[in-house]
Amino acid sequence: MTMDKSLRVRKTMVRNRSVLTRAERIQRLVSLDRWQEGQSPLALPKVRVQKISLKKKKKQKRAEAAQQQVQKKGK
């Protein structure tokens, strides 16, 4: 019997998470020099999560195809 795709366990997440764990937040604060040794790990300040946006390839392909058509008509 095969397993449904939604139930499969993946090794890594493909999408970005919008919430960091406490350890990840502390690491980010250390790298930003906003964390002092001995500070309480509770009630941490907010840390911005960077979202990665991917360029859409469809628009680029359409633009290239349109340019090629214009070049062919010009010849």
N, C-alpha and C positions, 0 to 999 in steps of 0.2 A: 504494500500500500504506500502511496506517495504522500508526502507531507505538503500541506497547503503553503503557498509562498509567504503568507502573512505570519505563519508560525515559525518560520526558519530563523535561527539565531545567526546574526551576522557578527563578524569579528570586530568591525569598527562601524561607527555611525557614519553615514554618508552625508547627512545634513548637519548644519551648525546647531549647537544647543544655545538656547537663550539664557540659561541659568548655569552658573559655575558652582562647583563644589567649594566648600570652605577652604580646602587646601589650595585649590586653583586660585581662589580670590587672594589668599595670603601671598602666594607666589607672585601674582600680578602686582600686589601692593609693594612687595619687596623690590621688584624690578622698577617701580615708579618712585622709589624712595619715600613711600608714604607709610611704611611699617617700621615700628621701633621694637627692638627686642624687649620682651617682657610685657608687651601690650596684650590685653585680653583678646582671645579669638572670638569672643561673643560680640554681637552688635558691630560687625565690621562695616566700614563705609562702602558705599556703592562703587562698583567697578564696571566700567563700560565694556560690553562684549562687542567685538568687531564682527560685522557681518560681511561675508564675502559675496560679492555680486558677480555673476558670470555674464559675459557678453553673449548676446544671442547671435548665433551663427546664421540663422535663416535670413536675417536682414542683410548681412554682408554678402551672402550668396546671391540674393536677389539683386543687390546693387551691382555686383560683378557681372551677372547675367545681363542686366540692362545696359551696362557699359559695353559689353561685347556686341550686343545687338546694334547699338548706336554705331560702333566702329564698323560693323559689317555693312550697314546701310550707307555709311559715308564712302565706302570703297566703290 
